[in-house]
């Protein structure tokens, strides 16, 4: 237990030391357990705020666990692909280990959820969640750098590239849909239906 708390402390204050220690000493099973434990803990904490009253909390926890496992694996696979394309050399197993232990940061949300439940303030949850996501993003960039031996700039590019591609495809599809609608509308205005 002491080693686990030390790892969490190092992830908060000495992330590079923690990431190299996790790569060397921790197993993939431990990383999987961290993902599941942190997901269960933060989901139950989020449920105490009353956001999902009336629904089965067990079902929410189960689907949140499945979603967390999917996101964990998909993020590692996509980032591994982009890291390999940027000529980084590393193992996806190492990346999975590091990304799994980065889930520890979610535990920081627990006290925030409790304060929000007492004060009925959703703003606290939003701000705290954004800060935790930013820190997890920074740790993910450090993990990519550590696993694939690439520069900070390449690691940031690998981190943001899936989001940029998604936004680009979304914008192109919206422009295409808009132009198709304009074409259909122009056809309608030139040849109005006869009543």
Number of C-alpha atoms within 10 A of each C-alpha: 6 7 8 12 11 12 20 20 15 16 22 17 10 12 19 16 12 20 25 15 14 19 19 10 7 15 15 18 11 13 21 19 13 19 24 18 16 24 24 19 17 19 20 17 19 20 17 16 20 11 11 12 10 7 9 9 14 12 10 16 18 14 12 17 19 14 13 19 17 12 12 18 17 13 17 22 16 15 23 25 14 18 24 15 11 15 12 20 14 18 12 17 16 23 24 25 25 29 24 25 25 25 21 23 18 18 17 15 19 18 11 19 25 16 15 18 19 11 11 13 13 13 10 14 20 12 12 15 17 11 13 17 14 12 16 20 16 14 21 22 21 21 25 28 22 21 24 22 16 20 15 14 11 20 26 18 17 24 23 14 15 15 11 12 11 11 12 12 12 12 12 12 12 12 12 12 12 12 12 12 12 12 12 11 12 12 11 11 10 8 9 9 7 4 3
